Amino acid sequence: MVDRNLQNFYGRVARIERIHASGGGFEAEGAIGRSYYTRKSRPLLRRGVLGPVVLVLMTIVVIKAAVLASIGDVAYADRLERLRTGSTIDRVGAYVLTADPLTVMISRQLDRLGL
């Protein structure tokens, strides 16, 4: 036997759960509730775009610094020159691997630490 009141109740509960899942709800005017924290206009760092890019760039810098510290300035410059005379991909690699001031600073710190 079907209970119409129970079906009506579950239908209302499902509707409320759908509204809550989509970010809606019942809030008092002027209150800082769920909608305040789930706004669409989030800063770039919280959106998840800039964070991974910065992580990849910092990883590249640390790897460059580790290679520079392990093989030395002269050998690193020699390898970059060989890359610059290669194919297009090699030239792009040489551009990416060129030692910038941050890379040199980190490599000197790694040398000091003996790593």
PDB file as gemmi writes it, atoms N, CA and C in Angstrom:
CRYST1    1.000    1.000    1.000  90.00  90.00  90.00 P 1                      
ATOM      1  N   MET A   1       0.831  -1.171   0.000  1.00  0.00           N  
ATOM      2  CA  MET A   1       0.000   0.000   0.000  1.00  0.00           C  
ATOM      3  C   MET A   1       0.887   1.250   0.000  1.00  0.00           C  
ATOM      4  N   VAL A   2       0.564   2.225  -0.825  1.00  0.00           N  
ATOM      5  CA  VAL A   2       1.356   3.425  -0.997  1.00  0.00           C  
ATOM      6  C   VAL A   2       0.832   4.528  -0.083  1.00  0.00           C  
ATOM      7  N   ASP A   3       1.747   5.126   0.660  1.00  0.00           N  
ATOM      8  CA  ASP A   3       1.381   6.228   1.536  1.00  0.00           C  
ATOM      9  C   ASP A   3       1.674   7.538   0.807  1.00  0.00           C  
ATOM     10  N   ARG A   4       0.663   8.271   0.423  1.00  0.00           N  
ATOM     11  CA  ARG A   4       0.824   9.521  -0.327  1.00  0.00           C  
ATOM     12  C   ARG A   4       1.572  10.579   0.491  1.00  0.00           C  
ATOM     13  N   ASN A   5       1.330  10.616   1.788  1.00  0.00           N  
ATOM     14  CA  ASN A   5       2.027  11.600   2.616  1.00  0.00           C  
ATOM     15  C   ASN A   5       3.532  11.331   2.650  1.00  0.00           C  
ATOM     16  N   LEU A   6       3.917  10.045   2.694  1.00  0.00           N  
ATOM     17  CA  LEU A   6       5.324   9.699   2.714  1.00  0.00           C  
ATOM     18  C   LEU A   6       5.985  10.042   1.382  1.00  0.00           C  
ATOM     19  N   GLN A   7       5.313   9.798   0.270  1.00  0.00           N  
ATOM     20  CA  GLN A   7       5.843  10.167  -1.046  1.00  0.00           C  
ATOM     21  C   GLN A   7       6.011  11.682  -1.152  1.00  0.00           C  
ATOM     22  N   ASN A   8       5.024  12.430  -0.661  1.00  0.00           N  
ATOM     23  CA  ASN A   8       5.088  13.883  -0.673  1.00  0.00           C  
ATOM     24  C   ASN A   8       6.264  14.374   0.168  1.00  0.00           C  
ATOM     25  N   PHE A   9       6.460  13.748   1.338  1.00  0.00           N  
ATOM     26  CA  PHE A   9       7.570  14.130   2.215  1.00  0.00           C  
ATOM     27  C   PHE A   9       8.916  13.889   1.531  1.00  0.00           C  
ATOM     28  N   TYR A  10       9.117  12.687   0.967  1.00  0.00           N  
ATOM     29  CA  TYR A  10      10.386  12.386   0.295  1.00  0.00           C  
ATOM     30  C   TYR A  10      10.608  13.266  -0.932  1.00  0.00           C  
ATOM     31  N   GLY A  11       9.549  13.652  -1.596  1.00  0.00           N  
ATOM     32  CA  GLY A  11       9.678  14.572  -2.728  1.00  0.00           C  
ATOM     33  C   GLY A  11      10.166  15.940  -2.284  1.00  0.00           C  
ATOM     34  N   ARG A  12       9.635  16.438  -1.161  1.00  0.00           N  
ATOM     35  CA  ARG A  12      10.079  17.730  -0.644  1.00  0.00           C  
ATOM     36  C   ARG A  12      11.517  17.665  -0.154  1.00  0.00           C  
ATOM     37  N   VAL A  13      11.881  16.562   0.513  1.00  0.00           N  
ATOM     38  CA  VAL A  13      13.264  16.398   0.990  1.00  0.00           C  
ATOM     39  C   VAL A  13      14.231  16.354  -0.197  1.00  0.00           C  
ATOM     40  N   ALA A  14      13.874  15.638  -1.260  1.00  0.00           N  
ATOM     41  CA  ALA A  14      14.734  15.566  -2.447  1.00  0.00           C  
ATOM     42  C   ALA A  14      14.903  16.937  -3.081  1.00  0.00           C  
ATOM     43  N   ARG A  15      13.819  17.729  -3.128  1.00  0.00           N  
ATOM     44  CA  ARG A  15      13.897  19.080  -3.695  1.00  0.00           C  
ATOM     45  C   ARG A  15      14.822  19.961  -2.867  1.00  0.00           C  
ATOM     46  N   ILE A  16      14.731  19.885  -1.554  1.00  0.00           N  
ATOM     47  CA  ILE A  16      15.589  20.682  -0.676  1.00  0.00           C  
ATOM     48  C   ILE A  16      17.049  20.244  -0.827  1.00  0.00           C  
ATOM     49  N   GLU A  17      17.302  18.943  -0.933  1.00  0.00           N  
ATOM     50  CA  GLU A  17      18.675  18.468  -1.121  1.00  0.00           C  
ATOM     51  C   GLU A  17      19.256  18.931  -2.449  1.00  0.00           C  
ATOM     52  N   ARG A  18      18.425  18.976  -3.504  1.00  0.00           N  
ATOM     53  CA  ARG A  18      18.898  19.486  -4.794  1.00  0.00           C  
ATOM     54  C   ARG A  18      19.256  20.964  -4.696  1.00  0.00           C  
ATOM     55  N   ILE A  19      18.440  21.725  -3.998  1.00  0.00           N  
ATOM     56  CA  ILE A  19      18.705  23.158  -3.827  1.00  0.00           C  
ATOM     57  C   ILE A  19      20.004  23.353  -3.039  1.00  0.00           C  
ATOM     58  N   HIS A  20      20.184  22.581  -1.985  1.00  0.00           N  
ATOM     59  CA  HIS A  20      21.411  22.706  -1.184  1.00  0.00           C  
ATOM     60  C   HIS A  20      22.630  22.269  -1.980  1.00  0.00           C  
ATOM     61  N   ALA A  21      22.502  21.226  -2.786  1.00  0.00           N  
ATOM     62  CA  ALA A  21      23.634  20.752  -3.588  1.00  0.00           C  
ATOM     63  C   ALA A  21      24.058  21.788  -4.619  1.00  0.00           C  
ATOM     64  N   SER A  22      23.119  22.575  -5.110  1.00  0.00           N  
ATOM     65  CA  SER A  22      23.451  23.600  -6.094  1.00  0.00           C  
ATOM     66  C   SER A  22      23.893  24.908  -5.447  1.00  0.00           C  
ATOM     67  N   GLY A  23      23.997  24.922  -4.111  1.00  0.00           N  
ATOM     68  CA  GLY A  23      24.502  26.102  -3.427  1.00  0.00           C  
ATOM     69  C   GLY A  23      23.421  26.976  -2.830  1.00  0.00           C  
ATOM     70  N   GLY A  24      22.196  26.613  -2.968  1.00  0.00           N  
ATOM     71  CA  GLY A  24      21.101  27.413  -2.424  1.00  0.00           C  
ATOM     72  C   GLY A  24      20.830  27.064  -0.980  1.00  0.00           C  
ATOM     73  N   GLY A  25      19.954  27.798  -0.397  1.00  0.00           N  
ATOM     74  CA  GLY A  25      19.580  27.533   0.990  1.00  0.00           C  
ATOM     75  C   GLY A  25      18.747  28.667   1.517  1.00  0.00           C  
ATOM     76  N   PHE A  26      18.445  28.589   2.768  1.00  0.00           N  
ATOM     77  CA  PHE A  26      17.634  29.607   3.399  1.00  0.00           C  
ATOM     78  C   PHE A  26      18.513  30.372   4.368  1.00  0.00           C  
ATOM     79  N   GLU A  27      18.754  31.654   4.073  1.00  0.00           N  
ATOM     80  CA  GLU A  27      19.610  32.474   4.917  1.00  0.00           C  
ATOM     81  C   GLU A  27      18.879  33.757   5.277  1.00  0.00           C  
ATOM     82  N   ALA A  28      19.182  34.242   6.446  1.00  0.00           N  
ATOM     83  CA  ALA A  28      18.625  35.520   6.861  1.00  0.00           C  
ATOM     84  C   ALA A  28      19.319  36.633   6.081  1.00  0.00           C  
ATOM     85  N   GLU A  29      18.603  37.681   5.792  1.00  0.00           N  
ATOM     86  CA  GLU A  29      19.144  38.816   5.053  1.00  0.00           C  
ATOM     87  C   GLU A  29      20.286  39.443   5.834  1.00  0.00           C  
ATOM     88  N   GLY A  30      21.437  39.599   5.182  1.00  0.00           N  
ATOM     89  CA  GLY A  30      22.591  40.212   5.799  1.00  0.00           C  
ATOM     90  C   GLY A  30      23.479  39.258   6.586  1.00  0.00           C  
ATOM     91  N   ALA A  31      23.071  38.009   6.695  1.00  0.00           N  
ATOM     92  CA  ALA A  31      23.880  37.035   7.431  1.00  0.00           C  
ATOM     93  C   ALA A  31      24.998  36.504   6.532  1.00  0.00           C  
ATOM     94  N   ILE A  32      26.098  36.157   7.143  1.00  0.00           N  
ATOM     95  CA  ILE A  32      27.189  35.531   6.402  1.00  0.00           C  
ATOM     96  C   ILE A  32      26.968  34.027   6.506  1.00  0.00           C  
ATOM     97  N   GLY A  33      26.382  33.485   5.465  1.00  0.00           N  
ATOM     98  CA  GLY A  33      26.064  32.063   5.443  1.00  0.00           C  
ATOM     99  C   GLY A  33      26.816  31.344   4.344  1.00  0.00           C  
ATOM    100  N   ARG A  34      26.224  30.271   3.876  1.00  0.00           N  
ATOM    101  CA  ARG A  34      26.868  29.418   2.889  1.00  0.00           C  
ATOM    102  C   ARG A  34      27.127  30.146   1.576  1.00  0.00           C  
ATOM    103  N   SER A  35      26.230  31.007   1.165  1.00  0.00           N  
ATOM    104  CA  SER A  35      26.418  31.698  -0.111  1.00  0.00           C  
ATOM    105  C   SER A  35      27.613  32.642  -0.077  1.00  0.00           C  
ATOM    106  N   TYR A  36      27.959  33.146   1.088  1.00  0.00           N  
ATOM    107  CA  TYR A  36      29.123  34.018   1.215  1.00  0.00           C  
ATOM    108  C   TYR A  36      30.406  33.255   0.894  1.00  0.00           C  
ATOM    109  N   TYR A  37      30.472  32.000   1.296  1.00  0.00           N  
ATOM    110  CA  TYR A  37      31.684  31.209   1.112  1.00  0.00           C  
ATOM    111  C   TYR A  37      31.719  30.459  -0.214  1.00  0.00           C  
ATOM    112  N   THR A  38      30.619  30.362  -0.909  1.00  0.00           N  
ATOM    113  CA  THR A  38      30.580  29.613  -2.168  1.00  0.00           C  
ATOM    114  C   THR A  38      30.274  30.521  -3.353  1.00  0.00           C  
ATOM    115  N   ARG A  39      30.721  31.754  -3.293  1.00  0.00           N  
ATOM    116  CA  ARG A  39      30.493  32.673  -4.410  1.00  0.00           C  
ATOM    117  C   ARG A  39      31.269  32.237  -5.633  1.00  0.00           C  
ATOM    118  N   LYS A  40      30.777  32.636  -6.793  1.00  0.00           N  
ATOM    119  CA  LYS A  40      31.442  32.292  -8.052  1.00  0.00           C  
ATOM    120  C   LYS A  40      32.678  33.145  -8.298  1.00  0.00           C  
ATOM    121  N   SER A  41      32.709  34.357  -7.782  1.00  0.00           N  
ATOM    122  CA  SER A  41      33.838  35.259  -8.040  1.00  0.00           C  
ATOM    123  C   SER A  41      34.908  35.070  -6.967  1.00  0.00           C  
ATOM    124  N   ARG A  42      35.694  34.015  -7.114  1.00  0.00           N  
ATOM    125  CA  ARG A  42      36.782  33.748  -6.182  1.00  0.00           C  
ATOM    126  C   ARG A  42      38.071  34.337  -6.721  1.00  0.00           C  
ATOM    127  N   PRO A  43      39.005  34.627  -5.842  1.00  0.00           N  
ATOM    128  CA  PRO A  43      40.315  35.097  -6.312  1.00  0.00           C  
ATOM    129  C   PRO A  43      41.001  34.025  -7.142  1.00  0.00           C  
ATOM    130  N   LEU A  44      41.969  34.441  -7.949  1.00  0.00           N  
ATOM    131  CA  LEU A  44      42.641  33.533  -8.875  1.00  0.00           C  
ATOM    132  C   LEU A  44      43.347  32.401  -8.141  1.00  0.00           C  
ATOM    133  N   LEU A  45      43.923  32.673  -6.982  1.00  0.00           N  
ATOM    134  CA  LEU A  45      44.608  31.617  -6.238  1.00  0.00           C  
ATOM    135  C   LEU A  45      43.634  30.577  -5.717  1.00  0.00           C  
ATOM    136  N   ARG A  46      42.450  30.973  -5.289  1.00  0.00           N  
ATOM    137  CA  ARG A  46      41.479  30.030  -4.756  1.00  0.00           C  
ATOM    138  C   ARG A  46      40.783  29.268  -5.866  1.00  0.00           C  
ATOM    139  N   ARG A  47      40.811  29.789  -7.076  1.00  0.00           N  
ATOM    140  CA  ARG A  47      40.158  29.122  -8.191  1.00  0.00           C  
ATOM    141  C   ARG A  47      40.962  27.916  -8.653  1.00  0.00           C  
ATOM    142  N   GLY A  48      42.237  27.872  -8.314  1.00  0.00           N  
ATOM    143  CA  GLY A  48      43.043  26.723  -8.653  1.00  0.00           C  
ATOM    144  C   GLY A  48      43.775  26.850  -9.968  1.00  0.00           C  
ATOM    145  N   VAL A  49      43.928  28.049 -10.502  1.00  0.00           N  
ATOM    146  CA  VAL A  49      44.631  28.225 -11.765  1.00  0.00           C  
ATOM    147  C   VAL A  49      46.066  28.665 -11.512  1.00  0.00           C  
ATOM    148  N   LEU A  50      46.235  29.637 -10.673  1.00  0.00           N  
ATOM    149  CA  LEU A  50      47.557  30.201 -10.448  1.00  0.00           C  
ATOM    150  C   LEU A  50      48.427  29.316  -9.562  1.00  0.00           C  
ATOM    151  N   GLY A  51      47.847  28.644  -8.614  1.00  0.00           N  
ATOM    152  CA  GLY A  51      48.605  27.789  -7.710  1.00  0.00           C  
ATOM    153  C   GLY A  51      49.414  26.709  -8.414  1.00  0.00           C  
ATOM    154  N   PRO A  52      48.783  25.885  -9.271  1.00  0.00           N  
ATOM    155  CA  PRO A  52      49.561  24.872  -9.982  1.00  0.00           C  
ATOM    156  C   PRO A  52      50.610  25.448 -10.924  1.00  0.00           C  
ATOM    157  N   VAL A  53      50.328  26.583 -11.540  1.00  0.00           N  
ATOM    158  CA  VAL A  53      51.307  27.205 -12.435  1.00  0.00           C  
ATOM    159  C   VAL A  53      52.537  27.643 -11.641  1.00  0.00           C  
ATOM    160  N   VAL A  54      52.316  28.262 -10.491  1.00  0.00           N  
ATOM    161  CA  VAL A  54      53.436  28.693  -9.645  1.00  0.00           C  
ATOM    162  C   VAL A  54      54.214  27.480  -9.156  1.00  0.00           C  
ATOM    163  N   LEU A  55      53.519  26.399  -8.823  1.00  0.00           N  
ATOM    164  CA  LEU A  55      54.193  25.186  -8.377  1.00  0.00           C  
ATOM    165  C   LEU A  55      55.092  24.611  -9.471  1.00  0.00           C  
ATOM    166  N   VAL A  56      54.602  24.570 -10.696  1.00  0.00           N  
ATOM    167  CA  VAL A  56      55.407  24.049 -11.811  1.00  0.00           C  
ATOM    168  C   VAL A  56      56.615  24.941 -12.061  1.00  0.00           C  
ATOM    169  N   LEU A  57      56.415  26.256 -12.056  1.00  0.00           N  
ATOM    170  CA  LEU A  57      57.537  27.174 -12.290  1.00  0.00           C  
ATOM    171  C   LEU A  57      58.596  27.058 -11.190  1.00  0.00           C  
ATOM    172  N   MET A  58      58.170  26.963  -9.947  1.00  0.00           N  
ATOM    173  CA  MET A  58      59.132  26.831  -8.855  1.00  0.00           C  
ATOM    174  C   MET A  58      59.858  25.485  -8.925  1.00  0.00           C  
ATOM    175  N   THR A  59      59.167  24.449  -9.362  1.00  0.00           N  
ATOM    176  CA  THR A  59      59.820  23.143  -9.530  1.00  0.00           C  
ATOM    177  C   THR A  59      60.896  23.215 -10.596  1.00  0.00           C  
ATOM    178  N   ILE A  60      60.611  23.885 -11.693  1.00  0.00           N  
ATOM    179  CA  ILE A  60      61.602  24.046 -12.763  1.00  0.00           C  
ATOM    180  C   ILE A  60      62.815  24.810 -12.247  1.00  0.00           C  
ATOM    181  N   VAL A  61      62.582  25.867 -11.484  1.00  0.00           N  
ATOM    182  CA  VAL A  61      63.688  26.665 -10.949  1.00  0.00           C  
ATOM    183  C   VAL A  61      64.544  25.829  -9.999  1.00  0.00           C  
ATOM    184  N   VAL A  62      63.916  25.039  -9.156  1.00  0.00           N  
ATOM    185  CA  VAL A  62      64.674  24.220  -8.201  1.00  0.00           C  
ATOM    186  C   VAL A  62      65.461  23.139  -8.929  1.00  0.00           C  
ATOM    187  N   ILE A  63      64.880  22.531  -9.950  1.00  0.00           N  
ATOM    188  CA  ILE A  63      65.607  21.515 -10.721  1.00  0.00           C  
ATOM    189  C   ILE A  63      66.802  22.150 -11.439  1.00  0.00           C  
ATOM    190  N   LYS A  64      66.585  23.328 -12.040  1.00  0.00           N  
ATOM    191  CA  LYS A  64      67.704  24.033 -12.690  1.00  0.00           C  
ATOM    192  C   LYS A  64      68.803  24.338 -11.680  1.00  0.00           C  
ATOM    193  N   ALA A  65      68.414  24.773 -10.494  1.00  0.00           N  
ATOM    194  CA  ALA A  65      69.399  25.103  -9.464  1.00  0.00           C  
ATOM    195  C   ALA A  65      70.156  23.861  -9.009  1.00  0.00           C  
ATOM    196  N   ALA A  66      69.461  22.745  -8.892  1.00  0.00           N  
ATOM    197  CA  ALA A  66      70.128  21.510  -8.473  1.00  0.00           C  
ATOM    198  C   ALA A  66      71.129  21.044  -9.520  1.00  0.00           C  
ATOM    199  N   VAL A  67      70.762  21.137 -10.798  1.00  0.00           N  
ATOM    200  CA  VAL A  67      71.690  20.744 -11.862  1.00  0.00           C  
ATOM    201  C   VAL A  67      72.878  21.702 -11.896  1.00  0.00           C  
ATOM    202  N   LEU A  68      72.608  22.987 -11.781  1.00  0.00           N  
ATOM    203  CA  LEU A  68      73.686  23.983 -11.782  1.00  0.00           C  
ATOM    204  C   LEU A  68      74.641  23.759 -10.609  1.00  0.00           C  
ATOM    205  N   ALA A  69      74.099  23.441  -9.445  1.00  0.00           N  
ATOM    206  CA  ALA A  69      74.943  23.205  -8.276  1.00  0.00           C  
ATOM    207  C   ALA A  69      75.749  21.917  -8.419  1.00  0.00           C  
ATOM    208  N   SER A  70      75.184  20.925  -9.075  1.00  0.00           N  
ATOM    209  CA  SER A  70      75.886  19.636  -9.144  1.00  0.00           C  
ATOM    210  C   SER A  70      76.965  19.597 -10.225  1.00  0.00           C  
ATOM    211  N   ILE A  71      76.750  20.278 -11.369  1.00  0.00           N  
ATOM    212  CA  ILE A  71      77.756  20.189 -12.439  1.00  0.00           C  
ATOM    213  C   ILE A  71      78.633  21.428 -12.537  1.00  0.00           C  
ATOM    214  N   GLY A  72      78.260  22.503 -11.919  1.00  0.00           N  
ATOM    215  CA  GLY A  72      79.088  23.718 -11.933  1.00  0.00           C  
ATOM    216  C   GLY A  72      78.696  24.682 -13.053  1.00  0.00           C  
ATOM    217  N   ASP A  73      79.176  25.923 -12.896  1.00  0.00           N  
ATOM    218  CA  ASP A  73      78.812  26.997 -13.827  1.00  0.00           C  
ATOM    219  C   ASP A  73      79.342  26.753 -15.239  1.00  0.00           C  
ATOM    220  N   VAL A  74      80.585  26.329 -15.360  1.00  0.00           N  
ATOM    221  CA  VAL A  74      81.220  26.187 -16.675  1.00  0.00           C  
ATOM    222  C   VAL A  74      80.564  25.060 -17.471  1.00  0.00           C  
ATOM    223  N   ALA A  75      80.365  23.917 -16.841  1.00  0.00           N  
ATOM    224  CA  ALA A  75      79.748  22.786 -17.538  1.00  0.00           C  
ATOM    225  C   ALA A  75      78.296  23.102 -17.906  1.00  0.00           C  
ATOM    226  N   TYR A  76      77.594  23.809 -17.025  1.00  0.00           N  
ATOM    227  CA  TYR A  76      76.205  24.177 -17.294  1.00  0.00           C  
ATOM    228  C   TYR A  76      76.141  25.115 -18.501  1.00  0.00           C  
ATOM    229  N   ALA A  77      77.025  26.121 -18.542  1.00  0.00           N  
ATOM    230  CA  ALA A  77      77.047  27.052 -19.676  1.00  0.00           C  
ATOM    231  C   ALA A  77      77.419  26.330 -20.966  1.00  0.00           C  
ATOM    232  N   ASP A  78      78.334  25.359 -20.895  1.00  0.00           N  
ATOM    233  CA  ASP A  78      78.718  24.585 -22.072  1.00  0.00           C  
ATOM    234  C   ASP A  78      77.539  23.774 -22.608  1.00  0.00           C  
ATOM    235  N   ARG A  79      76.800  23.163 -21.709  1.00  0.00           N  
ATOM    236  CA  ARG A  79      75.630  22.376 -22.138  1.00  0.00           C  
ATOM    237  C   ARG A  79      74.541  23.259 -22.729  1.00  0.00           C  
ATOM    238  N   LEU A  80      74.373  24.461 -22.168  1.00  0.00           N  
ATOM    239  CA  LEU A  80      73.397  25.388 -22.746  1.00  0.00           C  
ATOM    240  C   LEU A  80      73.809  25.816 -24.156  1.00  0.00           C  
ATOM    241  N   GLU A  81      75.087  26.050 -24.366  1.00  0.00           N  
ATOM    242  CA  GLU A  81      75.570  26.417 -25.709  1.00  0.00           C  
ATOM    243  C   GLU A  81      75.321  25.295 -26.708  1.00  0.00           C  
ATOM    244  N   ARG A  82      75.530  24.057 -26.274  1.00  0.00           N  
ATOM    245  CA  ARG A  82      75.243  22.937 -27.177  1.00  0.00           C  
ATOM    246  C   ARG A  82      73.763  22.842 -27.491  1.00  0.00           C  
ATOM    247  N   LEU A  83      72.918  23.148 -26.515  1.00  0.00           N  
ATOM    248  CA  LEU A  83      71.478  23.151 -26.776  1.00  0.00           C  
ATOM    249  C   LEU A  83      71.085  24.277 -27.735  1.00  0.00           C  
ATOM    250  N   ARG A  84      71.724  25.411 -27.609  1.00  0.00           N  
ATOM    251  CA  ARG A  84      71.388  26.556 -28.472  1.00  0.00           C  
ATOM    252  C   ARG A  84      71.729  26.298 -29.938  1.00  0.00           C  
ATOM    253  N   THR A  85      72.644  25.403 -30.215  1.00  0.00           N  
ATOM    254  CA  THR A  85      73.004  25.098 -31.603  1.00  0.00           C  
ATOM    255  C   THR A  85      72.194  23.938 -32.165  1.00  0.00           C  
ATOM    256  N   GLY A  86      71.282  23.389 -31.394  1.00  0.00           N  
ATOM    257  CA  GLY A  86      70.493  22.236 -31.828  1.00  0.00           C  
ATOM    258  C   GLY A  86      69.218  22.636 -32.553  1.00  0.00           C  
ATOM    259  N   SER A  87      68.273  21.734 -32.532  1.00  0.00           N  
ATOM    260  CA  SER A  87      66.992  21.942 -33.214  1.00  0.00           C  
ATOM    261  C   SER A  87      66.144  22.973 -32.460  1.00  0.00           C  
ATOM    262  N   THR A  88      64.950  23.188 -32.954  1.00  0.00           N  
ATOM    263  CA  THR A  88      64.052  24.169 -32.339  1.00  0.00           C  
ATOM    264  C   THR A  88      63.707  23.764 -30.909  1.00  0.00           C  
ATOM    265  N   ILE A  89      63.450  22.501 -30.698  1.00  0.00           N  
ATOM    266  CA  ILE A  89      63.127  22.021 -29.347  1.00  0.00           C  
ATOM    267  C   ILE A  89      64.324  22.229 -28.422  1.00  0.00           C  
ATOM    268  N   ASP A  90      65.520  21.985 -28.931  1.00  0.00           N  
ATOM    269  CA  ASP A  90      66.722  22.205 -28.124  1.00  0.00           C  
ATOM    270  C   ASP A  90      66.882  23.674 -27.760  1.00  0.00           C  
ATOM    271  N   ARG A  91      66.592  24.557 -28.708  1.00  0.00           N  
ATOM    272  CA  ARG A  91      66.700  25.999 -28.420  1.00  0.00           C  
ATOM    273  C   ARG A  91      65.667  26.436 -27.388  1.00  0.00           C  
ATOM    274  N   VAL A  92      64.464  25.871 -27.464  1.00  0.00           N  
ATOM    275  CA  VAL A  92      63.448  26.179 -26.446  1.00  0.00           C  
ATOM    276  C   VAL A  92      63.915  25.672 -25.082  1.00  0.00           C  
ATOM    277  N   GLY A  93      64.483  24.475 -25.065  1.00  0.00           N  
ATOM    278  CA  GLY A  93      65.025  23.943 -23.818  1.00  0.00           C  
ATOM    279  C   GLY A  93      66.139  24.804 -23.257  1.00  0.00           C  
ATOM    280  N   ALA A  94      66.989  25.316 -24.143  1.00  0.00           N  
ATOM    281  CA  ALA A  94      68.064  26.198 -23.692  1.00  0.00           C  
ATOM    282  C   ALA A  94      67.497  27.485 -23.107  1.00  0.00           C  
ATOM    283  N   TYR A  95      66.436  27.998 -23.708  1.00  0.00           N  
ATOM    284  CA  TYR A  95      65.808  29.217 -23.191  1.00  0.00           C  
ATOM    285  C   TYR A  95      65.215  28.960 -21.798  1.00  0.00           C  
ATOM    286  N   VAL A  96      64.542  27.823 -21.633  1.00  0.00           N  
ATOM    287  CA  VAL A  96      63.924  27.501 -20.346  1.00  0.00           C  
ATOM    288  C   VAL A  96      64.985  27.242 -19.281  1.00  0.00           C  
ATOM    289  N   LEU A  97      66.073  26.596 -19.669  1.00  0.00           N  
ATOM    290  CA  LEU A  97      67.102  26.211 -18.707  1.00  0.00           C  
ATOM    291  C   LEU A  97      68.146  27.288 -18.438  1.00  0.00           C  
ATOM    292  N   THR A  98      68.049  28.435 -19.097  1.00  0.00           N  
ATOM    293  CA  THR A  98      68.995  29.510 -18.839  1.00  0.00           C  
ATOM    294  C   THR A  98      68.917  29.917 -17.370  1.00  0.00           C  
ATOM    295  N   ALA A  99      70.091  30.062 -16.772  1.00  0.00           N  
ATOM    296  CA  ALA A  99      70.156  30.351 -15.340  1.00  0.00           C  
ATOM    297  C   ALA A  99      69.781  31.799 -15.058  1.00  0.00           C  
ATOM    298  N   ASP A 100      68.688  31.976 -14.348  1.00  0.00           N  
ATOM    299  CA  ASP A 100      68.252  33.313 -13.937  1.00  0.00           C  
ATOM    300  C   ASP A 100      68.809  33.587 -12.545  1.00  0.00           C  
ATOM    301  N   PRO A 101      68.686  34.816 -12.050  1.00  0.00           N  
ATOM    302  CA  PRO A 101      69.259  35.136 -10.737  1.00  0.00           C  
ATOM    303  C   PRO A 101      68.718  34.269  -9.591  1.00  0.00           C  
ATOM    304  N   LEU A 102      67.456  33.921  -9.630  1.00  0.00           N  
ATOM    305  CA  LEU A 102      66.878  33.078  -8.585  1.00  0.00           C  
ATOM    306  C   LEU A 102      67.503  31.683  -8.614  1.00  0.00           C  
ATOM    307  N   THR A 103      67.715  31.149  -9.815  1.00  0.00           N  
ATOM    308  CA  THR A 103      68.342  29.839  -9.954  1.00  0.00           C  
ATOM    309  C   THR A 103      69.769  29.861  -9.419  1.00  0.00           C  
ATOM    310  N   VAL A 104      70.510  30.901  -9.759  1.00  0.00           N  
ATOM    311  CA  VAL A 104      71.895  31.016  -9.287  1.00  0.00           C  
ATOM    312  C   VAL A 104      71.924  31.134  -7.762  1.00  0.00           C  
ATOM    313  N   MET A 105      71.011  31.921  -7.197  1.00  0.00           N  
ATOM    314  CA  MET A 105      70.971  32.083  -5.749  1.00  0.00           C  
ATOM    315  C   MET A 105      70.658  30.757  -5.058  1.00  0.00           C  
ATOM    316  N   ILE A 106      69.691  30.028  -5.559  1.00  0.00           N  
ATOM    317  CA  ILE A 106      69.332  28.741  -4.957  1.00  0.00           C  
ATOM    318  C   ILE A 106      70.474  27.739  -5.114  1.00  0.00           C  
ATOM    319  N   SER A 107      71.145  27.743  -6.278  1.00  0.00           N  
ATOM    320  CA  SER A 107      72.258  26.803  -6.472  1.00  0.00           C  
ATOM    321  C   SER A 107      73.410  27.111  -5.518  1.00  0.00           C  
ATOM    322  N   ARG A 108      73.662  28.376  -5.244  1.00  0.00           N  
ATOM    323  CA  ARG A 108      74.713  28.736  -4.280  1.00  0.00           C  
ATOM    324  C   ARG A 108      74.346  28.274  -2.869  1.00  0.00           C  
ATOM    325  N   GLN A 109      73.058  28.391  -2.538  1.00  0.00           N  
ATOM    326  CA  GLN A 109      72.604  27.902  -1.234  1.00  0.00           C  
ATOM    327  C   GLN A 109      72.758  26.385  -1.144  1.00  0.00           C  
ATOM    328  N   LEU A 110      72.455  25.688  -2.231  1.00  0.00           N  
ATOM    329  CA  LEU A 110      72.622  24.238  -2.250  1.00  0.00           C  
ATOM    330  C   LEU A 110      74.097  23.862  -2.126  1.00  0.00           C  
ATOM    331  N   ASP A 111      74.977  24.633  -2.770  1.00  0.00           N  
ATOM    332  CA  ASP A 111      76.413  24.396  -2.628  1.00  0.00           C  
ATOM    333  C   ASP A 111      76.872  24.589  -1.197  1.00  0.00           C  
ATOM    334  N   ARG A 112      76.382  25.648  -0.557  1.00  0.00           N  
ATOM    335  CA  ARG A 112      76.729  25.917   0.827  1.00  0.00           C  
ATOM    336  C   ARG A 112      76.292  24.793   1.759  1.00  0.00           C  
ATOM    337  N   LEU A 113      75.108  24.248   1.464  1.00  0.00           N  
ATOM    338  CA  LEU A 113      74.586  23.155   2.304  1.00  0.00           C  
ATOM    339  C   LEU A 113      75.242  21.824   1.994  1.00  0.00           C  
ATOM    340  N   GLY A 114      75.951  21.759   0.874  1.00  0.00           N  
ATOM    341  CA  GLY A 114      76.633  20.527   0.490  1.00  0.00           C  
ATOM    342  C   GLY A 114      75.711  19.510  -0.156  1.00  0.00           C  
ATOM    343  N   LEU A 115      74.617  19.973  -0.719  1.00  0.00           N  
ATOM    344  CA  LEU A 115      73.671  19.050  -1.364  1.00  0.00           C  
ATOM    345  C   LEU A 115      73.961  18.876  -2.814  1.00  0.00           C  
TER     346      LEU A 115                                                      
END                                                                             
